Amino acid sequence: MGKVKVAIIGGSGLYQLLEKSEHVILDTPFGKTPRIEIGEIEGVKVAFLPRHAKPGSEKVGHDVPPHKINFRANIYGLHMLGVERIIASSACGSLNPAMEPGDFVILDQFIDMTKNRTYTFYDGEIPIKVFEDKPPVTQVIHID
């Protein structure tokens, strides 16, 4: 299996996204990944990681709540596949009446309700800062 440069992390609305797919479950230093589908979208090789799937399970479903997702295993597993770019989708509600179901939104702020989980891939003794509450925007996003 060749390297996969692009991955999509998403939910149940995207389970049938890929063509010609096969799957892998990877062992990482942080535990097993969920079932990662590897296939194509319009001829481009893509990995799809179901955000809420149970690690190590052949089943793809909504089994893990957001605060218990092993993001370290997920991201490390995608790294093992050679992924360089990740596109993640999510669904949520809004208090803004101008936003309608199906609107596509790119966030520039959010409320992080996952403060009780590990934020780093590094568990060593020397302090290394890898997370900012308000990271700077480093790239311009273009949607054609």
Beta strands, then each sheet from edge to edge (+ up, - down):
strand 1: 6-10
strand 2: 19-24
strand 3: 27-28
strand 4: 31-32
strand 5: 36-41
strand 6: 44-50
strand 7: 85-88
sheet 1: 2+ 5- 6+ 1+ 7+
sheet 2: 3+ 4-
end
